[in-house]
């Protein structure tokens, strides 16, 4: 009888060892799965934070391509203006504004100054400097989706009736940039017509 009891105890012991091994294997699989889940969640959280930290960084661009005094005494400046997004996120519906004094005629044109088309200027609350005086401005406004590391350039022909010093300003507005806007100004010296 003790032999039967010993055999039974041996069978229970062997069965307990097998169940313990199965339990240990299941526990290891659970631990591995938990580690994989934790790693996936960490990567998803990092991606979420990266997305949250992405911002557009907008830089206004303004360059005078040419300045020409016409026979009628008016001066025409061909300028390239716009913005560059140096950030990591597209600035959807950014507003690019070219501001000049109300006496300055604004036309859109090709890079060489040809194919001019009238721009319906918008009266602005902004003021610009004309001959050291602060005067009301009008503008050419453009909406743009400024993608990262891409320039968006427009070309304008500005016609000045009188000689003097005129401020030309580019204003870029977007709610995700610091202070909501950035500007860049250039002062153009429009000479008097040479007497012949």
C-alpha positions in Angstrom: 0.0 0.0 0.0 2.8 2.4 0.7 4.1 1.6 -2.7 0.8 2.7 -4.2 0.8 5.9 -2.1 4.4 6.6 -3.1 3.5 6.0 -6.8 0.5 8.4 -6.4 2.7 11.0 -4.7 5.3 10.7 -7.5 2.6 11.1 -10.1 1.2 14.2 -8.3 4.7 15.6 -7.9 5.5 15.1 -11.6 2.2 16.6 -12.6 2.9 19.6 -10.3 6.3 20.1 -11.9 4.7 20.0 -15.4 2.0 22.5 -14.4 4.6 24.8 -12.7 6.7 24.7 -16.0 3.5 25.6 -18.0 2.7 28.4 -15.6 6.3 29.7 -15.8 6.1 29.6 -19.6 2.8 31.4 -19.6 4.1 34.0 -17.2 7.2 34.5 -19.5 4.9 35.0 -22.5 2.8 37.5 -20.5 5.9 39.4 -19.4 7.2 39.4 -23.1 3.8 40.7 -24.3 3.7 43.3 -21.6 7.2 44.5 -22.6 6.2 44.7 -26.3 3.0 46.6 -25.4 5.0 49.0 -23.2 7.5 49.6 -26.0 4.8 50.2 -28.5 3.0 52.7 -26.2 6.3 54.5 -25.5 6.9 54.9 -29.3 3.3 56.1 -29.8 3.7 58.6 -27.0 6.9 59.9 -28.4 5.3 60.2 -31.8 2.4 62.1 -30.2 4.7 64.4 -28.4 6.7 65.0 -31.6 3.5 65.9 -33.4 2.4 68.2 -30.6 5.8 70.0 -30.6 5.9 70.6 -34.4 5.5 74.2 -35.2 5.8 76.4 -38.3 8.7 78.9 -38.2 8.0 81.6 -40.7 10.5 84.0 -42.2 9.3 87.0 -44.4 11.2 87.4 -47.6 11.6 90.7 -49.4 14.1 91.5 -52.2 14.3 94.3 -54.7 15.0 92.7 -58.1 15.2 96.0 -60.0 14.5 99.7 -59.7 13.9 101.8 -62.9 13.0 105.5 -63.4 10.7 105.9 -66.4 10.6 108.8 -68.9 7.5 110.1 -67.2 9.4 110.5 -63.9 7.7 107.6 -62.2 9.9 104.9 -60.7 9.0 101.2 -60.8 10.5 98.7 -58.4 10.2 95.0 -59.1 10.3 93.1 -55.8 10.1 89.5 -54.8 8.2 88.9 -51.6 6.7 86.1 -49.6 7.7 83.6 -46.9 9.9 80.7 -46.0 8.8 78.1 -43.5 11.9 76.8 -41.6 9.7 74.9 -39.1 8.6 71.3 -38.9 4.9 71.8 -39.6 2.9 73.3 -42.5 1.4 76.7 -41.8 -2.0 76.2 -43.2 -3.8 79.3 -44.4 -0.9 81.7 -43.5 -1.6 85.2 -44.6 1.2 87.0 -46.5 0.8 90.8 -46.7 2.8 93.3 -48.8 2.3 96.7 -47.3 3.1 100.0 -48.9 2.0 103.6 -48.7 -1.4 104.4 -50.3 0.3 106.5 -53.0 2.2 103.5 -54.3 0.5 101.5 -57.1 0.7 97.7 -56.6 0.7 95.3 -59.6 1.4 91.5 -59.7 3.8 90.6 -62.4 6.2 87.9 -63.7 9.7 87.6 -62.4 10.9 89.9 -65.2 8.3 92.6 -64.4 6.2 91.7 -67.5 2.5 90.6 -67.6 1.4 93.1 -65.0 -2.0 92.7 -63.5 -3.7 95.2 -61.2 -4.1 94.3 -57.6 -7.1 95.6 -55.8 -5.3 97.0 -52.7 -6.8 96.6 -49.3 -6.7 99.6 -46.9 -4.9 98.6 -43.7 -4.8 99.8 -40.1 -1.1 99.6 -40.4 1.1 102.6 -41.1 4.3 102.7 -43.1 7.0 105.3 -43.3 7.1 107.6 -46.3 9.6 110.4 -46.3 9.9 110.0 -42.5 6.2 110.4 -42.0 3.9 107.7 -40.8 1.2 107.3 -43.4 -1.7 104.9 -44.0 -0.9 101.8 -45.9 -2.7 99.6 -48.4 -1.7 96.0 -49.2 -1.8 93.0 -51.5 -2.8 90.0 -49.3 -2.3 86.3 -50.3 -3.3 83.2 -48.4 -0.8 80.3 -48.6 -0.2 76.9 -47.1 3.5 77.3 -46.3 5.0 73.8 -46.2 8.3 73.2 -44.2 11.5 74.2 -46.1 9.6 75.7 -49.0 9.6 79.3 -50.2 6.4 80.9 -51.4 7.4 83.9 -53.5 5.2 86.5 -55.3 6.6 89.2 -57.6 5.2 92.7 -57.6 5.7 95.9 -59.6 5.5 99.0 -57.3 5.0 102.3 -59.1 6.2 105.4 -57.2 4.8 108.8 -58.4 7.2 111.0 -56.4 10.8 110.7 -55.2 11.5 110.0 -51.6 12.1 107.2 -49.1 9.4 104.6 -49.0 9.0 101.7 -46.6 8.0 98.4 -48.1 7.0 95.8 -45.6 6.1 92.1 -45.7 3.9 90.8 -42.9 3.3 87.1 -42.3 0.4 86.2 -40.1 -0.4 82.7 -38.6 -1.9 81.8 -35.2 0.8 79.2 -34.5 3.8 81.5 -34.7 5.1 83.6 -31.8 3.1 86.8 -31.5 0.9 85.7 -34.4 3.0 87.6 -37.0 6.5 88.4 -38.3 7.6 91.3 -40.4 10.4 92.5 -42.6 10.9 96.0 -44.0 13.1 97.6 -46.6 13.4 101.3 -47.3 13.5 102.2 -51.0 15.2 105.5 -52.0 13.3 106.7 -55.0 15.5 109.3 -56.8 14.4 112.4 -58.6 14.4 112.1 -62.3 17.7 113.3 -63.8 17.4 116.5 -65.8 18.5 116.3 -69.4 
